[in-house]
Amino acid sequence: MNYSLLPLHSKRIALVLCTALSALLLSFSHGEIKAWQVISWLDVVGEGGIALLTLVWLFFLFVSRPPGRVTDLLVLGLSCFMFSALLDLMDEFVRHQSGYWLSLVESIPAPIGMVLMTWALYQWHQEQLTLNQQLRRREAQSRQHHQVDWVTRLYGADYLREQLTKHLDEGVSSLSVLMLDIDNFDQFNRRYGDQEGDRLLRELSELILMNIRQTDLACRYAGDRFIVLLPETQRPQAVTLAGQILESVRHFAFKTRESGEAVFHTLSCALVSAVASDQAEALLDRLNRQLELGRGAG
Amino acid sequence: MSNFAALDDKQLPAHQLAASLIDLACARGVDRNRLLRGTGIFYEDIRSGKHRLSASQLLRLMANARQLMPGKDAAFLLGRRLFPGAHTASANLLMHCRDLGDALKLLGLVKMQFCPFIYGQLHIYNQRCYWLLDDAFGCAGEFQFVLEAYCTALAAASRQLFAQRVPFHFDFPFPRPRHIQEYEENLGIRLRFNQPLLCISFEQKYLRQPCIQFSQTLKWHALRQLRAQRSKINMGFLEAVKRQLQQHRNMALSELAEVFNISPATLKRRLKQHGVSFSQLQDEVNRQQALFLLHVKGLNNEAIAAEMAFNDIPNFRRAFKRWTGSTPSQARLGWKLIDFSG
């Protein structure tokens, strides 16, 4: 698991701890501890479980979300809920005389927390829509986070094959597929190291993303090979698009970390258009062959 | 001292292989301690390069890396890094070889550094070269990983040495894998799966493909350096046994034990350690030869039987069925080999 977001939440974590602590203090200071025999352990397990799970949710929230408005709302809502749950739990251990106002304190935060969380979830929905927009050209209509490539954060070959099969099954009128391969990538890797190689892959994938349309999808196929899916695109249009990508990569001056010198790259590319009753594997095979042939000639 | 290493012998100078894999996995976010768990390898030893490693240690390391690294490309990334790696005498030897044929010959001397798990044997027939690959140690579950790394290293190294792509054809015994894209990217498009023989083949003319950095003097210099290192180990235990069996067909277990200067019981135990029995190995060696004669040379049953010193055809057919699971005629029908139109 990755805990890198935790340090950013120090204030929120403090808030959660303070809430929990104040619940405990409030309960102990206004009552006396029950005798061992009268404690109902079934209730302790049930109510304790709720309090504990709330803490687990808060933990996942902290490790998975960066700070921000939606995060604040979720933390606040869950904290209120946890406050009530904890007081409820302490009731099993502590007997209270001045029942009335304490029961008010116990029951009011929970519904407030629920309302806050509901509002937060709506905000989260809005946020997700924004993120989906940001992810366009990286993602088609389905999300499979385990298929995302580690280096470039583009989707990998499995996802691409699924999307390609989907397009072909739907019988979309004109689908073009573009395969791009960096020339002399091995040489670059040997000269500047693999870390720089990975960085180059990331930057080039950004560059490719910038050059394609909102409806297109870019994936990392394998190694230094990318594939761009161009739905509803006739061949001439795809050729123009490919030319634009090649052109922009040719002008892209990658600065190496050590000396900051500019290194230029070229791409080899292959382009096929789907024909009726085409299969994904057959289409990819044609692409590979075309790329290899182009390489041999060049 | 013998010239081979058993699975558990800490004799292999393959630090560079281990170091590459460790670096690679760590760069992909794998925790180093988890990666080395159960391998008995200490990171300090890898860095100092003093202690030699055993094949089983390296295999365990590969298994860990395969499980912990995200993605399916670990073996391929490793393969791309293997050569030249650090500029050792071994790397220099290959770097300054004369041509591809020379490189394949010299590889026998230095393979313990780059990829000790697989050995190749060159057969030439009808203007084509067949580099038949085999398991040198008993890699079991890691064999495909090792093979992927080996083939990638070969393809990447040949691009470096000859400054062009040698059109290798790869025949793999296993079915087409899901991560086929890595094969296409690293090995090219001349790939076939579910093949009877594991081999890399190419036209014979490429054997004379000159190396761009050929230098007789530097090559000799590297050879001298290698000799000074006095590392006699140049093959795995299974490789040593299989080479013996190839030379002396129908050798008995006791005779083989005599060659290795150990008792038959010890030999049996050693083989078991490597996950095979004596008769299995014998069958494997025979199987490879029979399939080569049948599929590559296209001989008929009489000719194969004669070549393999069988007295009569029915006997040969029975044996063939035992080795391969099908009769010679079924095998001919099953694989319409070897057409390289694809």
Chai-1 contact restraints between the chains, C-beta under 6 A:
chainA,res_idxA,chainB,res_idxB,connection_type,confidence,min_distance_angstrom,max_distance_angstrom,comment,restraint_id
A,W150,B,P70,contact,1.0,0.0,6.0,A-B,restraint_1
A,W150,B,G71,contact,1.0,0.0,6.0,A-B,restraint_2
A,A157,B,Q181,contact,1.0,0.0,6.0,A-B,restraint_3
A,Y221,B,Q181,contact,1.0,0.0,6.0,A-B,restraint_4
A,A222,B,Q181,contact,1.0,0.0,6.0,A-B,restraint_5
A,A222,B,E182,contact,1.0,0.0,6.0,A-B,restraint_6
A,A222,B,E185,contact,1.0,0.0,6.0,A-B,restraint_7
A,G223,B,E185,contact,1.0,0.0,6.0,A-B,restraint_8
A,R225,B,E185,contact,1.0,0.0,6.0,A-B,restraint_9
A,N288,B,E184,contact,1.0,0.0,6.0,A-B,restraint_10
A,N288,B,I189,contact,1.0,0.0,6.0,A-B,restraint_11
A,R289,B,I189,contact,1.0,0.0,6.0,A-B,restraint_12
A,E292,B,I189,contact,1.0,0.0,6.0,A-B,restraint_13
